[in-house]
């Protein structure tokens, strides 16, 4: 026999999990990032865009998302 819970009763486990995750995130110490983290692959400027190669490579993703949204 399947146990049926009301919608309100079914939300409580998710809220408890969210509170537990938020509490853990606040209590765990920060993970330090190396200083080289922001040294991207392409550090050249072009047409006023810093890190142009990294920025331009994302334009294809933007175009793909626009095509998906239109269809």
C-alpha positions as CSV (number, residue, x, y, z in Angstrom):
1,X,0.0,0.0,0.0
2,X,1.4,3.4,-1.0
3,X,1.7,6.0,1.8
4,X,0.0,9.2,0.7
5,X,1.2,12.5,2.2
6,X,-0.4,15.8,1.8
7,X,1.5,18.4,-0.1
8,X,2.2,20.4,3.0
9,X,3.6,17.3,4.8
10,X,5.7,16.5,1.8
11,X,7.4,19.9,1.9
12,X,8.8,19.5,5.4
13,X,11.6,17.1,4.5
14,X,12.8,19.4,1.8
15,X,12.7,22.4,4.1
16,X,14.7,20.5,6.7
17,X,17.3,19.5,4.1
18,X,17.6,23.1,2.9
19,X,18.1,24.3,6.5
20,X,20.7,21.6,7.1
21,X,22.6,22.4,3.9
22,X,22.5,26.2,4.7
23,X,23.7,25.6,8.2
24,X,26.6,23.3,7.0
25,X,27.6,25.9,4.4
26,X,27.8,28.6,7.1
27,X,29.8,26.4,9.5
28,X,32.3,24.9,7.0
29,X,35.5,27.0,6.6
30,X,36.1,28.7,3.3
31,X,38.1,27.0,0.7
32,X,41.0,29.3,-0.4
33,X,41.5,29.8,-4.1
34,X,45.0,30.1,-5.5
35,X,45.9,33.5,-6.8
36,X,46.3,32.1,-10.3
37,X,42.5,31.3,-10.4
38,X,41.7,34.5,-12.4
39,X,44.5,33.9,-14.9
40,X,42.3,32.9,-17.8
41,X,43.6,31.2,-20.9
42,X,43.4,34.2,-23.2
43,X,44.5,37.4,-21.5
44,X,44.7,39.6,-24.7
45,X,42.4,42.6,-25.2
46,X,40.7,43.2,-28.6
47,X,38.3,45.9,-29.4
48,X,38.2,47.0,-25.8
49,X,37.2,43.5,-24.5
50,X,39.5,42.1,-21.9
51,X,40.1,38.3,-22.2
52,X,38.5,38.5,-25.7
53,X,39.0,34.8,-26.5
54,X,37.2,33.7,-23.4
55,X,34.4,36.1,-24.0
56,X,34.0,35.4,-27.7
57,X,33.9,31.6,-27.2
58,X,30.7,32.1,-25.1
59,X,28.9,33.9,-28.0
60,X,28.1,30.5,-29.6
61,X,26.4,29.4,-26.4
62,X,24.4,32.6,-26.3
63,X,23.3,32.1,-29.9
64,X,22.3,28.5,-29.2
65,X,20.2,29.6,-26.2
66,X,18.5,32.3,-28.3
67,X,17.6,29.7,-31.0
68,X,16.2,27.4,-28.4
69,X,14.1,30.2,-26.8
70,X,12.7,31.1,-30.2
71,X,11.6,27.6,-31.1
